[in-house]
Amino acid sequence: MVRTSSGVGLVARIIVGQLADTYSILNSMILCSFATSLSYLGVWLHTMSFTYLAIITTAHGVFGGLSIMLYPVSATRVAPESQLTSALGFVFLAHAVDAVGYHLGAP
């Protein structure tokens, strides 16, 4: 499952990178964050079948990787240039706190 999630995320980063350039980085960030949260919720709701778990893992691989990819880029769009280093530090600190669950056990 982890290889499926990573493989799908690799392809999706290229595609959504082009979409983020075309439409908007912040709109893509909001969409990917919302879809990632829905994939987390999907795991909690019903994981009785392997097929459902594979679908949720694929969705998480697509949108979870994109959210991580778009964090620094969206911070550069929001923060002024004089405070960019502080903004990026805060973004990566928030992501580190968010990723504690990955260090405690396998997803």
C-alpha positions as CSV (number, residue, x, y, z in Angstrom):
1,M,0.0,0.0,0.0
2,V,2.8,2.4,0.8
3,R,4.4,1.9,-2.7
4,T,1.0,2.5,-4.3
5,S,0.5,5.7,-2.4
6,S,4.0,6.9,-3.3
7,G,3.8,5.9,-6.9
8,V,0.5,7.6,-7.5
9,G,1.8,10.7,-5.6
10,L,4.8,10.9,-7.9
11,V,2.6,11.1,-11.0
12,A,0.1,13.4,-9.4
13,R,2.8,16.0,-8.4
14,I,3.7,16.5,-12.0
15,I,0.0,16.9,-13.2
16,V,-1.1,19.1,-10.3
17,G,2.0,21.2,-10.6
18,Q,0.9,22.1,-14.1
19,L,-2.7,22.8,-12.9
20,A,-1.4,25.0,-10.0
21,D,0.6,27.0,-12.5
22,T,-2.5,27.4,-14.7
23,Y,-5.2,28.2,-12.2
24,S,-3.8,29.3,-8.8
25,I,-1.4,27.9,-6.3
26,L,-3.6,28.8,-3.3
27,N,-6.7,27.3,-4.9
28,S,-4.8,24.1,-5.6
29,M,-3.5,24.1,-2.0
30,I,-7.0,24.5,-0.5
31,L,-8.4,21.8,-2.8
32,C,-5.6,19.3,-2.0
33,S,-5.8,20.0,1.8
34,F,-9.5,19.4,1.7
35,A,-9.2,16.2,-0.3
36,T,-6.5,14.9,2.0
37,S,-8.7,15.5,5.0
38,L,-11.5,13.6,3.3
39,S,-9.1,10.6,2.7
40,Y,-8.2,10.6,6.4
41,L,-11.9,10.6,7.3
42,G,-12.5,7.8,4.8
43,V,-10.1,5.5,6.6
44,W,-12.0,6.1,9.9
45,L,-15.5,5.6,8.4
46,H,-15.3,2.2,6.8
47,T,-12.2,0.0,6.1
48,M,-13.8,-3.4,6.0
49,S,-12.7,-4.3,2.4
50,F,-9.3,-4.3,0.7
51,T,-10.7,-2.5,-2.3
52,Y,-12.0,0.4,-0.3
53,L,-8.7,0.7,1.5
54,A,-6.8,0.7,-1.8
55,I,-9.1,3.6,-3.1
56,I,-8.5,5.6,0.1
57,T,-4.7,4.9,-0.1
58,T,-4.6,6.1,-3.7
59,A,-6.5,9.2,-2.9
60,H,-4.2,9.9,0.0
61,G,-1.2,9.4,-2.2
62,V,-2.5,11.9,-4.8
63,F,-3.6,14.7,-2.5
64,G,-1.3,14.2,0.5
65,G,1.8,14.5,-1.6
66,L,0.4,17.6,-3.3
67,S,-0.3,19.3,-0.1
68,I,3.2,18.9,1.1
69,M,4.6,20.0,-2.2
70,L,2.5,23.2,-2.2
71,Y,3.2,24.3,1.4
72,P,6.4,26.3,0.7
73,V,5.1,27.7,-2.6
74,S,1.9,29.0,-1.0
75,A,3.9,30.5,1.8
76,T,5.9,32.5,-0.7
77,R,2.6,33.9,-2.2
78,V,1.2,35.0,1.2
79,A,4.1,36.3,3.2
80,P,6.0,39.5,2.3
81,E,9.5,39.0,1.1
82,S,11.0,40.5,4.3
83,Q,9.3,37.9,6.4
84,L,9.7,34.9,4.0
85,T,12.2,33.0,6.1
86,S,10.0,33.3,9.2
87,A,6.9,32.2,7.2
88,L,8.7,29.2,5.8
89,G,10.0,28.2,9.2
90,F,6.5,28.4,10.6
91,V,5.2,26.3,7.8
92,F,7.8,23.6,8.3
93,L,7.3,23.7,12.1
94,A,3.6,23.2,11.6
95,H,4.2,20.3,9.2
96,A,6.6,18.7,11.7
97,V,4.0,18.8,14.4
98,D,1.4,17.4,12.0
99,A,3.7,14.6,10.9
100,V,4.4,13.3,14.5
101,G,1.9,10.4,13.8
102,Y,4.1,9.1,11.0
103,H,7.0,8.8,13.4
104,L,4.9,6.9,16.0
105,G,3.9,4.1,13.6
106,A,3.1,3.2,10.0
107,P,0.1,4.9,8.4
